[in-house]
Amino acid sequence: MKTSPNRSRELRSPGGYILLELIIALSMFAIGVLGLARALNTSLDVANILNKDQRVRIGLRSFLEEMRRKPLAEMAGTITDVPTGVTYTSSIERVALTTTRGDTLNDLYNLKVVATYTAGNEQREESVDVYVYKPADK
Protein backbone atom coordinates (compact mmCIF):
# COMPACT_ATOMS: atom_id res chain seq x y z
CA MET A 1 0.00 0.00 0.00
CA LYS A 2 1.41 3.32 -1.10
CA THR A 3 0.91 6.55 0.73
CA SER A 4 0.17 9.58 -1.22
CA PRO A 5 2.75 12.42 -1.33
CA ASN A 6 0.33 14.72 0.53
CA ARG A 7 -0.17 12.13 3.29
CA SER A 8 3.59 11.66 3.92
CA ARG A 9 4.03 15.44 4.28
CA GLU A 10 1.28 15.54 6.91
CA LEU A 11 2.96 12.82 9.06
CA ARG A 12 6.32 14.61 9.17
CA SER A 13 6.80 17.47 11.61
CA PRO A 14 8.51 20.59 10.39
CA GLY A 15 12.31 20.40 10.77
CA GLY A 16 12.75 23.69 12.65
CA TYR A 17 10.66 22.59 15.63
CA ILE A 18 12.94 19.66 16.48
CA LEU A 19 15.96 21.97 16.60
CA LEU A 20 14.06 24.46 18.80
CA GLU A 21 12.95 21.69 21.17
CA LEU A 22 16.52 20.42 21.40
CA ILE A 23 17.87 23.89 22.23
CA ILE A 24 15.21 24.38 24.93
CA ALA A 25 15.94 20.94 26.43
CA LEU A 26 19.70 21.58 26.51
CA SER A 27 19.17 25.01 28.06
CA MET A 28 17.02 23.54 30.82
CA PHE A 29 19.60 20.80 31.43
CA ALA A 30 22.42 23.40 31.63
CA ILE A 31 20.47 25.51 34.13
CA GLY A 32 19.85 22.42 36.27
CA VAL A 33 23.51 21.37 36.19
CA LEU A 34 24.66 24.89 37.12
CA GLY A 35 22.24 24.92 40.05
CA LEU A 36 23.56 21.57 41.27
CA ALA A 37 27.16 22.77 40.91
CA ARG A 38 26.41 25.87 42.97
CA ALA A 39 24.69 23.77 45.66
CA LEU A 40 27.69 21.42 45.77
CA ASN A 41 30.10 24.34 46.10
CA THR A 42 28.06 25.82 48.96
CA SER A 43 27.88 22.49 50.78
CA LEU A 44 31.65 22.07 50.47
CA ASP A 45 32.18 25.55 51.94
CA VAL A 46 29.92 24.69 54.88
CA ALA A 47 31.72 21.37 55.40
CA ASN A 48 35.09 23.18 55.50
CA ILE A 49 33.78 25.65 58.08
CA LEU A 50 32.40 22.82 60.23
CA ASN A 51 35.72 20.96 60.02
CA LYS A 52 37.59 24.07 61.12
CA ASP A 53 35.14 24.54 64.02
CA GLN A 54 35.82 20.96 65.09
CA ARG A 55 39.60 21.47 64.91
CA VAL A 56 39.23 24.65 66.98
CA ARG A 57 37.24 22.83 69.67
CA ILE A 58 39.83 20.05 69.86
CA GLY A 59 42.62 22.64 70.08
CA LEU A 60 40.67 24.58 72.71
CA ARG A 61 40.26 21.46 74.84
CA SER A 62 43.93 20.58 74.50
CA PHE A 63 45.08 24.14 75.33
CA LEU A 64 42.75 24.16 78.36
CA GLU A 65 44.23 20.91 79.68
CA GLU A 66 47.75 22.18 79.10
CA MET A 67 47.09 25.41 81.00
CA ARG A 68 45.21 23.64 83.78
CA ARG A 69 48.25 21.49 84.57
CA LYS A 70 50.66 24.43 84.82
CA PRO A 71 51.49 26.23 88.06
CA LEU A 72 49.18 29.10 88.96
CA ALA A 73 51.65 31.81 87.91
CA GLU A 74 51.91 30.34 84.38
CA MET A 75 48.22 29.66 83.72
CA ALA A 76 47.57 32.94 81.90
CA GLY A 77 49.02 33.06 78.41
CA THR A 78 48.51 33.24 74.66
CA ILE A 79 49.47 30.82 71.91
CA THR A 80 48.85 31.19 68.16
CA ASP A 81 48.45 28.07 66.05
CA VAL A 82 49.86 29.34 62.75
CA PRO A 83 48.68 26.50 60.43
CA THR A 84 45.04 26.90 61.46
CA GLY A 85 45.18 30.65 62.20
CA VAL A 86 43.71 30.25 65.69
CA THR A 87 44.80 32.29 68.71
CA TYR A 88 44.23 30.71 72.11
CA THR A 89 44.23 33.00 75.15
CA SER A 90 43.84 31.99 78.77
CA SER A 91 43.13 34.12 81.82
CA ILE A 92 42.73 33.24 85.47
CA GLU A 93 40.57 34.87 88.11
CA ARG A 94 40.31 34.12 91.83
CA VAL A 95 36.93 32.82 93.00
CA ALA A 96 35.85 33.09 96.64
CA LEU A 97 33.49 30.24 97.47
CA THR A 98 31.87 29.81 100.87
CA THR A 99 31.13 26.27 102.04
CA THR A 100 28.03 25.23 103.98
CA ARG A 101 30.09 25.37 107.19
CA GLY A 102 30.98 29.00 106.52
CA ASP A 103 34.58 28.35 105.49
CA THR A 104 35.97 30.15 102.46
CA LEU A 105 37.89 28.28 99.78
CA ASN A 106 40.65 30.69 98.84
CA ASP A 107 42.46 28.42 96.41
CA LEU A 108 39.68 28.21 93.80
CA TYR A 109 40.22 29.90 90.42
CA ASN A 110 38.23 30.39 87.23
CA LEU A 111 40.34 29.50 84.20
CA LYS A 112 38.90 31.00 81.01
CA VAL A 113 40.25 29.99 77.60
CA VAL A 114 39.21 31.86 74.44
CA ALA A 115 39.91 30.77 70.85
CA THR A 116 39.75 33.52 68.21
CA TYR A 117 39.70 32.53 64.53
CA THR A 118 38.24 33.29 61.11
CA ALA A 119 35.67 30.96 59.51
CA GLY A 120 34.81 31.96 55.97
CA ASN A 121 34.50 35.75 56.09
CA GLU A 122 33.41 35.84 59.71
CA GLN A 123 35.53 36.45 62.83
CA ARG A 124 34.55 33.91 65.51
CA GLU A 125 35.27 33.32 69.16
CA GLU A 126 34.80 30.18 71.26
CA SER A 127 35.37 30.13 75.01
CA VAL A 128 35.48 27.65 77.88
CA ASP A 129 35.38 28.35 81.63
CA VAL A 130 36.65 25.83 84.17
CA TYR A 131 37.00 26.07 87.93
CA VAL A 132 40.44 24.96 89.08
CA TYR A 133 41.46 24.19 92.64
CA LYS A 134 45.13 25.03 93.17
CA PRO A 135 46.29 24.99 96.79
CA ALA A 136 48.97 27.53 97.66
CA ASP A 137 51.66 24.87 98.14
CA LYS A 138 51.43 23.69 94.47
C-alpha positions in Angstrom: 0.0 0.0 0.0 1.4 3.3 -1.1 0.9 6.6 0.7 0.2 9.6 -1.2 2.8 12.4 -1.3 0.3 14.7 0.5 -0.2 12.1 3.3 3.6 11.7 3.9 4.0 15.4 4.3 1.3 15.5 6.9 3.0 12.8 9.1 6.3 14.6 9.2 6.8 17.5 11.6 8.5 20.6 10.4 12.3 20.4 10.8 12.7 23.7 12.7 10.7 22.6 15.6 12.9 19.7 16.5 16.0 22.0 16.6 14.1 24.5 18.8 12.9 21.7 21.2 16.5 20.4 21.4 17.9 23.9 22.2 15.2 24.4 24.9 15.9 20.9 26.4 19.7 21.6 26.5 19.2 25.0 28.1 17.0 23.5 30.8 19.6 20.8 31.4 22.4 23.4 31.6 20.5 25.5 34.1 19.9 22.4 36.3 23.5 21.4 36.2 24.7 24.9 37.1 22.2 24.9 40.0 23.6 21.6 41.3 27.2 22.8 40.9 26.4 25.9 43.0 24.7 23.8 45.7 27.7 21.4 45.8 30.1 24.3 46.1 28.1 25.8 49.0 27.9 22.5 50.8 31.7 22.1 50.5 32.2 25.6 51.9 29.9 24.7 54.9 31.7 21.4 55.4 35.1 23.2 55.5 33.8 25.7 58.1 32.4 22.8 60.2 35.7 21.0 60.0 37.6 24.1 61.1 35.1 24.5 64.0 35.8 21.0 65.1 39.6 21.5 64.9 39.2 24.7 67.0 37.2 22.8 69.7 39.8 20.1 69.9 42.6 22.6 70.1 40.7 24.6 72.7 40.3 21.5 74.8 43.9 20.6 74.5 45.1 24.1 75.3 42.8 24.2 78.4 44.2 20.9 79.7 47.7 22.2 79.1 47.1 25.4 81.0 45.2 23.6 83.8 48.3 21.5 84.6 50.7 24.4 84.8 51.5 26.2 88.1 49.2 29.1 89.0 51.6 31.8 87.9 51.9 30.3 84.4 48.2 29.7 83.7 47.6 32.9 81.9 49.0 33.1 78.4 48.5 33.2 74.7 49.5 30.8 71.9 48.9 31.2 68.2 48.5 28.1 66.0 49.9 29.3 62.7 48.7 26.5 60.4 45.0 26.9 61.5 45.2 30.6 62.2 43.7 30.3 65.7 44.8 32.3 68.7 44.2 30.7 72.1 44.2 33.0 75.1 43.8 32.0 78.8 43.1 34.1 81.8 42.7 33.2 85.5 40.6 34.9 88.1 40.3 34.1 91.8 36.9 32.8 93.0 35.9 33.1 96.6 33.5 30.2 97.5 31.9 29.8 100.9 31.1 26.3 102.0 28.0 25.2 104.0 30.1 25.4 107.2 31.0 29.0 106.5 34.6 28.4 105.5 36.0 30.1 102.5 37.9 28.3 99.8 40.7 30.7 98.8 42.5 28.4 96.4 39.7 28.2 93.8 40.2 29.9 90.4 38.2 30.4 87.2 40.3 29.5 84.2 38.9 31.0 81.0 40.2 30.0 77.6 39.2 31.9 74.4 39.9 30.8 70.9 39.7 33.5 68.2 39.7 32.5 64.5 38.2 33.3 61.1 35.7 31.0 59.5 34.8 32.0 56.0 34.5 35.8 56.1 33.4 35.8 59.7 35.5 36.4 62.8 34.6 33.9 65.5 35.3 33.3 69.2 34.8 30.2 71.3 35.4 30.1 75.0 35.5 27.7 77.9 35.4 28.3 81.6 36.6 25.8 84.2 37.0 26.1 87.9 40.4 25.0 89.1 41.5 24.2 92.6 45.1 25.0 93.2 46.3 25.0 96.8 49.0 27.5 97.7 51.7 24.9 98.1 51.4 23.7 94.5 
